[in-house]
Amino acid sequence: MNKIIAIRYIDAFYFKEKKLGNHKLVTHYSIGKLASVSRDFVVLCFTEKDGIPWEGLLLPREAFVFDKKNEMSESVSVKSKIKKIKKNTPIGVFWKDLVHFENGVLPPLYSLMYTEGKVHSITSKVLIIKNPETINITPGKLANHPKGTAYISFLVIPICFITNVEIYDK
């Protein structure tokens, strides 16, 4: 029997406003049944139908917040590469994103994303990209993100979600 658990996690987020607002990472809370655990991700189920996870979250392990002093794990090589990037540098960023699933369609893996834009700023926890264009590059799911035609001014990506960065020449 799966027990009900509460988890804390972080996520990337967008700004549609022309000015950047509060860009600190927010800790989100979710309650559900632990449906699956792997080395790379965890599936939290909110609702079930006939014993099958019907709605929930698939979270990469990097998204979890274990305590307030938790140091999120990030690749040392990626982190050192990011530290060298200057403001307004054109870049491409590969990163992991959590997946909300529903209707019993459980994804096999977290979403793999690719974003292009210019560096707005970098902190010890986040990379902020101005005028980002993002696509979901998960196999079988190549699509713009977010869906729709809404203009996105900024994207805040937790550094621990980033798997690679490409710096483009001007």
Secondary structure by P-SEA (a helix, b strand, c coil): cccbbbbbbcccccccccccccccbbbbbbbcccccccccbbbbbccccccccccccccccccccccccccccccaaaaaaaaaccccccbbbbbbbbbbbcccccccccbbbbbbcccccccccbbbbcbbbbbbcccccccccccccccccbbbbccccccccccccc
